[in-house]
Amino acid sequence: MKKATIQLEALACPSCMQKIENAVKALEGIEKDTVKVLFNASKVKFDFNEEKISVEKVEKAITALGYEVIKTQVK
Protein backbone atom coordinates (compact mmCIF):
# COMPACT_ATOMS: atom_id res chain seq x y z
CA MET A 1 0.00 0.00 0.00
CA LYS A 2 1.13 3.50 -0.77
CA LYS A 3 -0.14 6.77 0.64
CA ALA A 4 -0.98 9.69 -1.59
CA THR A 5 -1.79 13.33 -0.96
CA ILE A 6 -3.24 15.35 -3.81
CA GLN A 7 -3.22 19.14 -3.51
CA LEU A 8 -6.22 20.73 -5.25
CA GLU A 9 -7.17 24.27 -6.10
CA ALA A 10 -9.21 25.90 -3.30
CA LEU A 11 -12.47 24.06 -2.68
CA ALA A 12 -15.51 26.33 -2.76
CA CYS A 13 -18.12 24.34 -0.87
CA PRO A 14 -18.60 21.30 1.36
CA SER A 15 -20.55 19.50 -1.38
CA CYS A 16 -17.37 19.64 -3.52
CA MET A 17 -15.69 17.58 -0.82
CA GLN A 18 -18.43 14.96 -0.98
CA LYS A 19 -18.22 14.73 -4.78
CA ILE A 20 -14.44 14.23 -4.71
CA GLU A 21 -14.60 11.76 -1.82
CA ASN A 22 -17.26 9.64 -3.56
CA ALA A 23 -15.37 9.68 -6.88
CA VAL A 24 -12.10 8.55 -5.25
CA LYS A 25 -13.83 5.87 -3.16
CA ALA A 26 -15.49 4.49 -6.30
CA LEU A 27 -12.13 3.66 -7.91
CA GLU A 28 -10.79 0.13 -7.65
CA GLY A 29 -7.55 -0.18 -5.70
CA ILE A 30 -8.35 2.64 -3.28
CA GLU A 31 -8.46 1.78 0.43
CA LYS A 32 -11.93 3.29 1.02
CA ASP A 33 -11.58 3.81 4.79
CA THR A 34 -8.50 5.99 4.27
CA VAL A 35 -10.04 8.54 1.88
CA LYS A 36 -10.11 11.99 3.47
CA VAL A 37 -10.87 15.28 1.76
CA LEU A 38 -9.51 18.18 3.81
CA PHE A 39 -11.70 21.18 3.00
CA ASN A 40 -9.57 23.98 4.49
CA ALA A 41 -6.31 22.58 3.09
CA SER A 42 -7.89 21.57 -0.25
CA LYS A 43 -6.20 18.17 -0.09
CA VAL A 44 -7.26 14.62 -0.76
CA LYS A 45 -5.45 11.91 1.21
CA PHE A 46 -5.81 8.18 0.65
CA ASP A 47 -4.01 4.84 0.62
CA PHE A 48 -3.99 2.82 -2.58
CA ASN A 49 -2.76 -0.43 -4.06
CA GLU A 50 -0.32 0.55 -6.81
CA GLU A 51 -0.79 -2.82 -8.52
CA LYS A 52 -4.46 -2.00 -9.15
CA ILE A 53 -4.48 1.75 -9.72
CA SER A 54 -2.11 4.60 -10.48
CA VAL A 55 -2.20 8.04 -8.91
CA GLU A 56 -2.67 9.44 -12.41
CA LYS A 57 -6.02 7.64 -12.66
CA VAL A 58 -7.13 9.21 -9.39
CA GLU A 59 -6.02 12.64 -10.65
CA LYS A 60 -8.00 12.10 -13.87
CA ALA A 61 -11.12 11.16 -11.89
CA ILE A 62 -10.79 14.39 -9.88
CA THR A 63 -10.09 16.61 -12.90
CA ALA A 64 -13.05 14.98 -14.70
CA LEU A 65 -15.25 16.47 -11.95
CA GLY A 66 -13.86 19.90 -12.81
CA TYR A 67 -11.29 20.35 -10.02
CA GLU A 68 -7.73 21.28 -10.77
CA VAL A 69 -4.94 19.11 -9.36
CA ILE A 70 -1.99 21.27 -8.35
CA LYS A 71 0.46 18.62 -7.17
CA THR A 72 0.59 15.06 -5.94
CA GLN A 73 2.81 13.42 -3.36
CA VAL A 74 3.19 9.65 -2.99
CA LYS A 75 4.98 7.89 -0.14
MMTF fields as JSON, N, C-alpha, C and O atoms, coordinates in Angstrom:
{
  "mmtfVersion": "1.0.0",
  "mmtfProducer": "UNKNOWN",
  "numBonds": 299,
  "numAtoms": 300,
  "numGroups": 75,
  "numChains": 1,
  "numModels": 1,
  "chainsPerModel": [1],
  "groupsPerChain": [75],
  "chainIdList": ["A"],
  "bondAtomList": [4, 2, 8, 6, 12, 10, 16, 14, 20, 18, 24, 22, 28, 26, 32, 30, 36, 34, 40, 38, 44, 42, 48, 46, 52, 50, 56, 54, 60, 58, 64, 62, 68, 66, 72, 70, 76, 74, 80, 78, 84, 82, 88, 86, 92, 90, 96, 94, 100, 98, 104, 102, 108, 106, 112, 110, 116, 114, 120, 118, 124, 122, 128, 126, 132, 130, 136, 134, 140, 138, 144, 142, 148, 146, 152, 150, 156, 154, 160, 158, 164, 162, 168, 166, 172, 170, 176, 174, 180, 178, 184, 182, 188, 186, 192, 190, 196, 194, 200, 198, 204, 202, 208, 206, 212, 210, 216, 214, 220, 218, 224, 222, 228, 226, 232, 230, 236, 234, 240, 238, 244, 242, 248, 246, 252, 250, 256, 254, 260, 258, 264, 262, 268, 266, 272, 270, 276, 274, 280, 278, 284, 282, 288, 286, 292, 290, 296, 294],
  "bondOrderList": [1, 1, 1, 1, 1, 1, 1, 1, 1, 1, 1, 1, 1, 1, 1, 1, 1, 1, 1, 1, 1, 1, 1, 1, 1, 1, 1, 1, 1, 1, 1, 1, 1, 1, 1, 1, 1, 1, 1, 1, 1, 1, 1, 1, 1, 1, 1, 1, 1, 1, 1, 1, 1, 1, 1, 1, 1, 1, 1, 1, 1, 1, 1, 1, 1, 1, 1, 1, 1, 1, 1, 1, 1, 1],
  "groupList": [{"groupName": "MET", "atomNameList": ["N", "CA", "C", "O"], "elementList": ["N", "C", "C", "O"], "formalChargeList": [0, 0, 0, 0], "bondAtomList": [1, 0, 2, 1, 3, 2], "bondOrderList": [1, 1, 2], "singleLetterCode": "M", "chemCompType": "L-PEPTIDE LINKING"}, {"groupName": "LYS", "atomNameList": ["N", "CA", "C", "O"], "elementList": ["N", "C", "C", "O"], "formalChargeList": [0, 0, 0, 0], "bondAtomList": [1, 0, 2, 1, 3, 2], "bondOrderList": [1, 1, 2], "singleLetterCode": "K", "chemCompType": "L-PEPTIDE LINKING"}, {"groupName": "ALA", "atomNameList": ["N", "CA", "C", "O"], "elementList": ["N", "C", "C", "O"], "formalChargeList": [0, 0, 0, 0], "bondAtomList": [1, 0, 2, 1, 3, 2], "bondOrderList": [1, 1, 2], "singleLetterCode": "A", "chemCompType": "L-PEPTIDE LINKING"}, {"groupName": "THR", "atomNameList": ["N", "CA", "C", "O"], "elementList": ["N", "C", "C", "O"], "formalChargeList": [0, 0, 0, 0], "bondAtomList": [1, 0, 2, 1, 3, 2], "bondOrderList": [1, 1, 2], "singleLetterCode": "T", "chemCompType": "L-PEPTIDE LINKING"}, {"groupName": "ILE", "atomNameList": ["N", "CA", "C", "O"], "elementList": ["N", "C", "C", "O"], "formalChargeList": [0, 0, 0, 0], "bondAtomList": [1, 0, 2, 1, 3, 2], "bondOrderList": [1, 1, 2], "singleLetterCode": "I", "chemCompType": "L-PEPTIDE LINKING"}, {"groupName": "GLN", "atomNameList": ["N", "CA", "C", "O"], "elementList": ["N", "C", "C", "O"], "formalChargeList": [0, 0, 0, 0], "bondAtomList": [1, 0, 2, 1, 3, 2], "bondOrderList": [1, 1, 2], "singleLetterCode": "Q", "chemCompType": "L-PEPTIDE LINKING"}, {"groupName": "LEU", "atomNameList": ["N", "CA", "C", "O"], "elementList": ["N", "C", "C", "O"], "formalChargeList": [0, 0, 0, 0], "bondAtomList": [1, 0, 2, 1, 3, 2], "bondOrderList": [1, 1, 2], "singleLetterCode": "L", "chemCompType": "L-PEPTIDE LINKING"}, {"groupName": "GLU", "atomNameList": ["N", "CA", "C", "O"], "elementList": ["N", "C", "C", "O"], "formalChargeList": [0, 0, 0, 0], "bondAtomList": [1, 0, 2, 1, 3, 2], "bondOrderList": [1, 1, 2], "singleLetterCode": "E", "chemCompType": "L-PEPTIDE LINKING"}, {"groupName": "CYS", "atomNameList": ["N", "CA", "C", "O"], "elementList": ["N", "C", "C", "O"], "formalChargeList": [0, 0, 0, 0], "bondAtomList": [1, 0, 2, 1, 3, 2], "bondOrderList": [1, 1, 2], "singleLetterCode": "C", "chemCompType": "L-PEPTIDE LINKING"}, {"groupName": "PRO", "atomNameList": ["N", "CA", "C", "O"], "elementList": ["N", "C", "C", "O"], "formalChargeList": [0, 0, 0, 0], "bondAtomList": [1, 0, 2, 1, 3, 2], "bondOrderList": [1, 1, 2], "singleLetterCode": "P", "chemCompType": "L-PEPTIDE LINKING"}, {"groupName": "SER", "atomNameList": ["N", "CA", "C", "O"], "elementList": ["N", "C", "C", "O"], "formalChargeList": [0, 0, 0, 0], "bondAtomList": [1, 0, 2, 1, 3, 2], "bondOrderList": [1, 1, 2], "singleLetterCode": "S", "chemCompType": "L-PEPTIDE LINKING"}, {"groupName": "ASN", "atomNameList": ["N", "CA", "C", "O"], "elementList": ["N", "C", "C", "O"], "formalChargeList": [0, 0, 0, 0], "bondAtomList": [1, 0, 2, 1, 3, 2], "bondOrderList": [1, 1, 2], "singleLetterCode": "N", "chemCompType": "L-PEPTIDE LINKING"}, {"groupName": "VAL", "atomNameList": ["N", "CA", "C", "O"], "elementList": ["N", "C", "C", "O"], "formalChargeList": [0, 0, 0, 0], "bondAtomList": [1, 0, 2, 1, 3, 2], "bondOrderList": [1, 1, 2], "singleLetterCode": "V", "chemCompType": "L-PEPTIDE LINKING"}, {"groupName": "GLY", "atomNameList": ["N", "CA", "C", "O"], "elementList": ["N", "C", "C", "O"], "formalChargeList": [0, 0, 0, 0], "bondAtomList": [1, 0, 2, 1, 3, 2], "bondOrderList": [1, 1, 2], "singleLetterCode": "G", "chemCompType": "PEPTIDE LINKING"}, {"groupName": "ASP", "atomNameList": ["N", "CA", "C", "O"], "elementList": ["N", "C", "C", "O"], "formalChargeList": [0, 0, 0, 0], "bondAtomList": [1, 0, 2, 1, 3, 2], "bondOrderList": [1, 1, 2], "singleLetterCode": "D", "chemCompType": "L-PEPTIDE LINKING"}, {"groupName": "PHE", "atomNameList": ["N", "CA", "C", "O"], "elementList": ["N", "C", "C", "O"], "formalChargeList": [0, 0, 0, 0], "bondAtomList": [1, 0, 2, 1, 3, 2], "bondOrderList": [1, 1, 2], "singleLetterCode": "F", "chemCompType": "L-PEPTIDE LINKING"}, {"groupName": "TYR", "atomNameList": ["N", "CA", "C", "O"], "elementList": ["N", "C", "C", "O"], "formalChargeList": [0, 0, 0, 0], "bondAtomList": [1, 0, 2, 1, 3, 2], "bondOrderList": [1, 1, 2], "singleLetterCode": "Y", "chemCompType": "L-PEPTIDE LINKING"}],
  "groupTypeList": [0, 1, 1, 2, 3, 4, 5, 6, 7, 2, 6, 2, 8, 9, 10, 8, 0, 5, 1, 4, 7, 11, 2, 12, 1, 2, 6, 7, 13, 4, 7, 1, 14, 3, 12, 1, 12, 6, 15, 11, 2, 10, 1, 12, 1, 15, 14, 15, 11, 7, 7, 1, 4, 10, 12, 7, 1, 12, 7, 1, 2, 4, 3, 2, 6, 13, 16, 7, 12, 4, 1, 3, 5, 12, 1],
  "groupIdList": [1, 2, 3, 4, 5, 6, 7, 8, 9, 10, 11, 12, 13, 14, 15, 16, 17, 18, 19, 20, 21, 22, 23, 24, 25, 26, 27, 28, 29, 30, 31, 32, 33, 34, 35, 36, 37, 38, 39, 40, 41, 42, 43, 44, 45, 46, 47, 48, 49, 50, 51, 52, 53, 54, 55, 56, 57, 58, 59, 60, 61, 62, 63, 64, 65, 66, 67, 68, 69, 70, 71, 72, 73, 74, 75],
  "secStructList": [7, 3, 3, 3, 3, 3, 3, 3, 1, 7, 7, 7, 7, 2, 2, 2, 2, 2, 2, 2, 2, 2, 2, 2, 2, 6, 1, 6, 6, 3, 3, 3, 3, 3, 3, 3, 3, 3, 6, 6, 6, 6, 3, 3, 3, 3, 3, 3, 7, 6, 6, 6, 7, 7, 2, 2, 2, 2, 2, 2, 2, 2, 2, 2, 6, 6, 7, 7, 3, 3, 3, 3, 3, 3, 7],
  "xCoordList": [0.831, 0.0, 0.87, 1.885, 0.456, 1.131, 0.146, -1.067, 0.691, -0.144, 0.035, 1.144, -1.06, -0.979, -1.685, -2.674, -1.151, -1.791, -1.859, -0.84, -3.06, -3.244, -3.684, -4.696, -2.902, -3.22, -4.116, -3.763, -5.277, -6.217, -6.266, -5.757, -6.9, -7.175, -8.159, -8.754, -8.341, -9.214, -10.619, -11.219, -11.13, -12.473, -13.484, -13.286, -14.55, -15.511, -16.61, -17.104, -16.987, -18.12, -17.994, -17.318, -18.65, -18.599, -19.117, -18.668, -20.048, -20.551, -19.473, -19.512, -18.504, -17.365, -16.584, -16.154, -16.413, -15.689, -16.35, -15.681, -17.67, -18.429, -18.28, -18.101, -18.356, -18.221, -16.872, -16.783, -15.806, -14.445, -14.269, -13.728, -14.735, -14.602, -15.294, -14.726, -16.517, -17.259, -16.576, -16.53, -16.044, -15.375, -14.123, -13.87, -13.341, -12.104, -12.442, -11.807, -13.443, -13.826, -14.358, -14.268, -14.91, -15.491, -14.432, -14.747, -13.192, -12.126, -11.604, -11.465, -11.319, -10.793, -9.324, -8.557, -8.94, -7.55, -7.351, -6.26, -8.417, -8.348, -8.807, -9.816, -8.078, -8.463, -9.529, -9.204, -10.814, -11.933, -11.942, -12.296, -11.555, -11.578, -10.545, -10.623, -9.583, -8.5, -8.744, -7.973, -9.807, -10.042, -10.507, -11.526, -9.737, -10.111, -9.932, -8.888, -10.963, -10.869, -10.812, -11.75, -9.696, -9.509, -9.947, -9.267, -11.089, -11.697, -10.8, -10.508, -10.365, -9.569, -8.219, -7.721, -7.625, -6.314, -6.438, -5.443, -7.646, -7.893, -7.012, -6.363, -7.005, -6.196, -7.052, -8.056, -6.631, -7.258, -6.167, -5.105, -6.425, -5.446, -6.082, -7.258, -5.296, -5.81, -4.663, -3.55, -4.958, -4.013, -4.508, -5.714, -3.587, -3.995, -3.035, -1.888, -3.54, -2.757, -2.21, -2.958, -0.911, -0.324, -0.362, -0.12, -0.662, -0.787, -2.14, -2.307, -3.1, -4.457, -4.762, -5.555, -4.146, -4.48, -3.265, -2.421, -3.191, -2.106, -2.656, -3.854, -1.791, -2.201, -2.758, -3.671, -2.199, -2.672, -4.154, -4.881, -4.598, -6.019, -6.884, -7.977, -6.389, -7.133, -7.186, -8.23, -6.056, -6.015, -7.017, -7.733, -7.066, -8.002, -9.443, -10.27, -9.746, -11.116, -11.498, -12.637, -10.531, -10.79, -10.912, -11.807, -10.023, -10.095, -11.343, -11.866, -11.827, -13.053, -14.262, -15.249, -14.171, -15.247, -15.152, -16.072, -14.019, -13.864, -12.978, -12.988, -12.205, -11.295, -9.866, -9.478, -9.101, -7.727, -6.781, -6.791, -5.959, -4.94, -3.69, -3.187, -3.181, -1.987, -0.721, 0.208, -0.693, 0.461, 0.076, -0.901, 0.86, 0.588, 1.864, 2.963, 1.682, 2.811, 2.471, 1.383, 3.41, 3.192, 4.316, 5.487, 3.954, 4.975, 4.892, 5.662],
  "yCoordList": [-1.198, 0.0, 1.255, 1.331, 2.208, 3.499, 4.558, 4.4, 5.649, 6.767, 7.903, 8.172, 8.562, 9.693, 10.901, 10.774, 12.071, 13.335, 14.138, 14.382, 14.546, 15.355, 16.744, 16.916, 17.734, 19.143, 19.659, 19.573, 20.197, 20.726, 22.238, 22.85, 22.837, 24.266, 24.439, 23.457, 25.646, 25.895, 25.35, 25.591, 24.612, 24.06, 25.126, 25.807, 25.261, 26.331, 25.965, 26.827, 24.701, 24.343, 22.922, 22.087, 22.648, 21.296, 20.212, 19.069, 20.538, 19.504, 19.085, 17.974, 19.989, 19.637, 18.497, 17.557, 18.602, 17.576, 16.218, 15.218, 16.2, 14.964, 14.356, 13.146, 15.204, 14.732, 14.077, 12.992, 14.75, 14.229, 12.934, 11.954, 12.941, 11.759, 10.551, 9.46, 10.747, 9.64, 9.144, 7.939, 10.064, 9.68, 8.854, 7.853, 9.271, 8.55, 7.185, 6.185, 7.14, 5.866, 4.869, 3.659, 5.365, 4.49, 3.782, 2.82, 4.243, 3.664, 2.371, 2.261, 1.399, 0.127, 0.295, 0.926, -0.281, -0.183, 0.868, 1.006, 1.614, 2.641, 2.01, 1.305, 2.255, 1.78, 2.76, 3.834, 2.372, 3.289, 3.971, 5.145, 3.236, 3.81, 4.907, 5.659, 5.009, 5.985, 7.286, 8.236, 7.344, 8.541, 9.699, 9.61, 10.793, 11.991, 13.199, 13.372, 14.032, 15.275, 16.379, 16.562, 17.111, 18.182, 19.498, 20.04, 19.995, 21.177, 22.41, 23.045, 22.749, 23.976, 23.919, 24.939, 22.734, 22.581, 22.263, 22.29, 21.964, 21.569, 20.394, 20.42, 19.361, 18.175, 16.926, 16.861, 15.938, 14.618, 13.655, 13.597, 12.893, 11.914, 10.53, 10.361, 9.548, 8.184, 7.197, 7.559, 5.935, 4.841, 4.075, 3.951, 3.565, 2.821, 1.679, 1.668, 0.72, -0.429, -0.119, -0.094, 0.116, 0.55, -0.526, -0.236, -1.763, -2.815, -2.741, -3.265, -2.09, -2.005, -0.648, -0.557, 0.4, 1.746, 2.659, 2.497, 3.618, 4.603, 5.919, 6.184, 6.731, 8.045, 8.882, 9.687, 8.682, 9.439, 9.191, 10.1, 7.949, 7.637, 8.378, 8.839, 8.489, 9.21, 10.696, 11.335, 11.237, 12.644, 12.883, 13.885, 11.951, 12.096, 12.094, 12.858, 11.232, 11.161, 12.488, 12.942, 13.106, 14.391, 15.518, 16.356, 15.545, 16.611, 16.452, 17.439, 15.209, 14.975, 15.629, 15.968, 15.798, 16.466, 17.984, 18.708, 18.456, 19.897, 20.571, 21.796, 19.772, 20.347, 20.236, 19.228, 21.261, 21.28, 20.671, 21.04, 19.727, 19.114, 19.963, 20.19, 20.436, 21.272, 20.43, 20.59, 19.529, 18.623, 17.373, 17.361, 16.338, 15.057, 14.547, 14.671, 13.973, 13.421, 11.967, 11.675, 11.063, 9.648, 9.167, 9.458, 8.431, 7.893, 6.379, 5.722],
  "zCoordList": [0.0, 0.0, 0.0, 0.693, -0.775, -0.774, -0.328, -0.466, 0.214, 0.642, -0.351, -0.811, -0.674, -1.593, -0.995, -0.274, -1.312, -0.957, -2.243, -2.889, -2.607, -3.811, -3.39, -2.711, -3.805, -3.515, -4.637, -5.813, -4.264, -5.245, -5.169, -4.23, -6.194, -6.095, -4.936, -4.49, -4.446, -3.295, -3.543, -4.591, -2.561, -2.679, -2.246, -1.24, -3.003, -2.76, -1.765, -1.039, -1.733, -0.874, -0.347, -0.949, 0.783, 1.357, 0.419, 0.504, -0.47, -1.379, -2.386, -2.915, -2.65, -3.517, -2.867, -3.534, -1.563, -0.817, -1.012, -1.272, -0.881, -0.981, -2.371, -2.513, -3.394, -4.782, -4.999, -5.575, -4.529, -4.715, -3.931, -4.443, -2.676, -1.823, -2.455, -2.499, -2.942, -3.562, -4.828, -5.076, -5.632, -6.883, -6.593, -7.263, -5.597, -5.255, -4.663, -5.001, -3.779, -3.159, -4.181, -3.972, -5.28, -6.302, -7.147, -7.847, -7.091, -7.906, -7.29, -6.072, -8.145, -7.654, -7.283, -8.009, -6.136, -5.703, -4.629, -4.077, -4.331, -3.277, -1.974, -1.946, -0.9, 0.426, 0.935, 1.442, 0.792, 1.021, 2.395, 2.505, 3.435, 4.788, 4.988, 5.96, 4.084, 4.27, 3.508, 3.651, 2.699, 1.88, 2.755, 3.44, 2.717, 3.469, 2.566, 1.938, 2.508, 1.761, 2.812, 3.588, 2.827, 3.808, 3.17, 2.298, 3.618, 3.0, 3.095, 2.081, 4.302, 4.489, 3.793, 3.316, 3.733, 3.094, 1.603, 0.879, 1.144, -0.251, -0.666, -1.711, 0.182, -0.093, -0.042, 0.668, -0.812, -0.756, -0.324, -0.943, 0.742, 1.213, 1.148, 1.469, 0.731, 0.653, 0.516, 0.135, 0.835, 0.617, -0.598, -0.81, -1.389, -2.58, -2.88, -2.434, -3.647, -4.06, -5.448, -6.426, -5.531, -6.81, -7.888, -9.06, -7.506, -8.518, -9.216, -10.317, -8.573, -9.145, -9.759, -10.697, -9.245, -9.725, -9.623, -8.742, -10.54, -10.484, -9.965, -10.068, -9.414, -8.906, -10.06, -9.873, -11.244, -12.412, -12.678, -13.077, -12.453, -12.664, -11.656, -11.984, -10.426, -9.391, -9.764, -9.637, -10.222, -10.654, -11.778, -11.777, -12.748, -13.874, -13.394, -13.892, -12.422, -11.893, -11.238, -11.354, -10.546, -9.884, -10.907, -10.799, -11.896, -12.899, -13.765, -14.282, -13.93, -14.701, -14.011, -14.663, -12.7, -11.953, -12.078, -11.699, -12.617, -12.806, -11.77, -11.643, -11.024, -10.023, -10.519, -11.109, -10.279, -10.772, -9.747, -8.573, -10.215, -9.364, -9.467, -10.567, -8.341, -8.345, -8.241, -9.031, -7.257, -7.17, -6.386, -5.637, -6.578, -5.938, -5.284, -5.825, -4.107, -3.364, -3.029, -2.533, -3.302, -2.988, -2.089, -2.332, -1.054, -0.141, -0.132, 0.569]
}
